[in-house]
Amino acid sequence: MNLVRLNPSQFERFRDFVYAKSGIRIPPNQVTMLSNRIRRRLKAGEFDDFDAYYSYLTGPGAGRELEHFLDSITTNETSFFRTPHHFDWIRGEFLDEMVAQARRGERPQSLRLWSAGCATGAEPYTIAICLKENLYRLRGWDLTIVGTDISQEALRAAQDGAFAPRALTCFENERDLRRHFVAAERAEHWRVRPDVRELVVFENHNLMQPMVRAPFDCVFIRNVLIYFDRASKETAIHNLIQAMAPGGYLVVGPSEGIYDMLDPLERIHPFVYRKVDHRPAGGVS
């Protein structure tokens, strides 16, 4: 019995199962990757073979093992201030507009931002740092950042808030790092400071499902949908747009492959789109 590599029919079953659960379509050339990750779950759970594991996953008692399986499939590479000009826009043009609207009485003093597919949390924490650096003009505002991911393991790491040096290369020196982090227990790891951490809420969410929360003023979706096929992308984009407040913004990554799906939105920059509505973008807290 071959426990090294999925045979074609096994690969199809697992690939369809992953797609049904997450919207991620695994291409045929990644059969070795999928085989390796499933094989680790076989060893961890003492399953006899690929077929026995598939039967368990698709049965009524999969529970926590299904969570572990999806965690093993999803990719969770992340770093702070990835694609810096996206965050320059947040700190500059976006906040300038939000503050100006509030001063004119066109919106409440509140902001709601969503980092969709946040992995281990670097993106929502980066957004939090951007807001923290602007607290002098956001004093008294209600600020909420929601980070979501399908991977429970990634969310646990995000909530812990400790990061290895490879995620922190954007900080030029230790003095800059210590403005937002403290040394963690693990060697060379740094943990986000409580005043950054308190701005972010983490939740489990599948982009194939609607977001059940009040509308957001800005939604980030970057380096996530590259793993989705077209049908899944269309579903995810629909759910993201539905979650945006009137006049809210969508910040997209350069490789998502979704630009022809954003017709309901107005292009502001190559990476920023606005929900076409001339009412203010304020959401319900």
Disulfide bonds with the S-S distance in Angstrom:
none
